[in-house]
Amino acid sequence: MSQIAENLKSVLAEIPHNVQLVAVSKFHPAEHLMQAYQAGARVFGESRVQELCEKKPLLPEDIEWHFIGHLQPNKVKYIAPFISLIHAVDTPKLLKEIDKQGRRVGRRIPCLLQLHVAQEETKFGFSIDELLEFMESGVWREYDGAQIVGIMCMASNTDDENQIDAEFEKAAETFCQIKNEYFQQDDEFCIRSWGMSDDFPIALRHGSTHVRIGTRIFGPREY
Ligand SMILES: *Cc1c(COP(=O)(O)O)cnc(C)c1O
């Protein structure tokens, strides 16, 4: 068995069956993705539009591609025809553009709103207040080309487990609040995307439904 296949197997053994693994393959070559595919992975996460568009044609058609990184509005058009889920919608402007491009290609593109819960200033996303304000505005109700199906977040990059724990807890609470206020009748609003290689066991304790794991599967990335 390849190292990647072995890594995948060991990660899957740590994740409950009802949680979706997103194999984060950014910066890794198509052959490595193929090894993960052959070992059963079908959902891959990429964070750069150009890289994704170059790799996609080299790989099987039944892969579900998720966009997990910061997305510039002017690049949405390149992925709108095929992207299965956009994890990190971090501004109203981006959601508006996804709506526009979704309508252009006749799709309603599933999106997660990125919540900023980490201490680092570099992380993108809505603060809790900004998110609640955006939901209250209701503009998203008019979007036929973009569908809000949940919340995504990244915890601080720290060894302090209590802090990570508190951040995921905040995300879980915010998800519940938004679910109750806006999506009680909408079963499709159900995705909680949190947890990466170093913190997914903590994330799972806070109800994540999707974990985005790269390094544990593919090894370190070379930038
Ligand atoms: C790179 C990345 C991941 C995966 O990180 P690992 O630590 O390699 O598991 C998850 N989510 C996002 C948004 C990323 O950019």
The ligand as a Gaussian input file, in Angstrom:
#p B3LYP/6-31G(d) Opt

LIG

0 1
 C       -4.456000      23.915000       3.900000
 C       -5.788000      23.970000       4.544000
 C       -6.293000      22.876000       5.287000
 C       -5.491000      21.609000       5.557000
 O       -4.458000      21.842000       6.459000
 P       -3.578000      20.645000       7.079000
 O       -3.014000      21.208000       8.317000
 O       -2.556000      20.301000       6.059000
 O       -4.499000      19.499000       7.331000
 C       -7.569000      22.974000       5.790000
 N       -8.328000      24.071000       5.590000
 C       -7.886000      25.125000       4.895000
 C       -8.766000      26.303000       4.720000
 C       -6.610000      25.129000       4.356000
 O       -6.183000      26.193000       3.672000

